[in-house]
Amino acid sequence: MTVQITTLPNGFRVVSEHMPALHSTALGLWVNAGGRHERLEQNGIAHFLEHMAFKGTKTRTALQIAEEIEDVGGYINAYTSREMTAYYARVLEADAGLALDVISDIVLNPVFDDREIEVERGVILQEIGQVLDTPDDVVFDWLQEVAYPDQALGRSILGPTERVSGFKRDDLSSFVSEHYGPDRMILAAAGAIDHDWLVREAEKLFSHLPRGAGEVTTPAKFQIGERRETKTLEQVHFALAFEAPGYRDLDIYTAQVYSTALGGGMSSRLFQEIRENRGLCYTIFAQSGAYADTGMTTIYAGTSGKQLGELADLTATEIRRAADDMTEAEVARARAQLKAGLLIGLESPSSRAERLARLVSIWDRVPTIEETIAHIEAVGREDVLAFARRTAEAPAALTVYGPDAKRAELDAIRQRLAA
């Protein structure tokens, strides 16, 4: 399997990986424009724009967009994250040209019909309502907000109801003009794909675009924050966040090994002690996520209001204990989990295409799988212990939602984590 990258004169990048023996192609357009690139009054517009891409172009209706892909047995979708928006499809090899034509059409030629804007506004408001009815989604939105207060990185991707209710056609067009320059777009494909063909097609579709102003973001600043909301629910939802490395910092691999050992699976410390030994919860986990210049190690659990204090106390105990006695066997197991997760995921062309786009966005190149595995393998016990000590001594952001969310025991837990 060979990765090839080509950059057009206007900065538009094309990356592909041919996967022998496959008869399907995954391809998409990844744009470095997400929630982080919105001004306060634009909060939610990147996600709104993603929805509107499927609502009609100059040559296709919304129904035709869906039918053309599904008539050949493929699928098409999109997502918005805090740093990127993606439009992607998976089709049989013979239909790669159709998929690319449809994706380029929805990104380059949306009509933003006023009636369709109103219809999709209703859909998005329903989506916001659904999230607000999902406590384990809400608690993570709050966690992001208190960790990065008064910053675009801390705002909800969906945006608040009052802003979504007011977006107009000109607002959508302005965001496209500001952020959808060719130098911020990456066409990525994996599977049954020929790179030279892909470049020729990209030149036809995207070479006319003038180079944009480039990406500008305000550096993120992680802060200590807290939000507790009491509500009558079956469970109380508890989440902690500690600052972690950004994805350009090689220490991200140490952070991922640490969080995997702490709470990344059934054998992890948090799962074994808090769920298996104490029976205090059904779900508990830790994970490390990253952005361009910052990241978060997060811990989440759901429990009863009466058991919240005990669960939080045990979580603090495990965080501090990991800084002293994380074993070589635990570190080796976490490394194995990360490697297996990476390799198993890359058996899918869709996962490979997304990986290509993300790595080109980060590094302007695609490190080999062997290089990534070498970084994981290089993380030793002493590295994890040092990271665990820094985490145990660092201030944390905290969110709690549900019954007894304001229990006094949490004040003691915060003091203990900061001790």
Secondary structure as UniProt FT lines:
FT   STRAND          2..7
FT   TURN            9..10
FT   STRAND          13..18
FT   TURN            20..21
FT   STRAND          24..31
FT   HELIX           35..37
FT   HELIX           40..42
FT   TURN            43..44
FT   HELIX           45..52
FT   TURN            53..54
FT   HELIX           62..70
FT   TURN            71..73
FT   STRAND          75..80
FT   STRAND          85..92
FT   HELIX           93..95
FT   HELIX           96..108
FT   HELIX           114..132
FT   HELIX           135..147
FT   TURN            149..150
FT   HELIX           152..154
FT   HELIX           161..164
FT   TURN            165..166
FT   HELIX           169..179
FT   HELIX           182..184
FT   STRAND          185..191
FT   HELIX           195..206
FT   TURN            207..208
FT   STRAND          226..230
FT   STRAND          236..244
FT   TURN            247..248
FT   TURN            250..251
FT   HELIX           252..263
FT   TURN            266..267
FT   HELIX           269..270
FT   HELIX           271..277
FT   STRAND          284..290
FT   STRAND          295..303
FT   HELIX           305..307
FT   HELIX           308..325
FT   HELIX           328..345
FT   TURN            346..347
FT   HELIX           349..363
FT   HELIX           369..377
FT   HELIX           381..393
FT   STRAND          397..402
FT   TURN            403..406
FT   HELIX           409..418
//
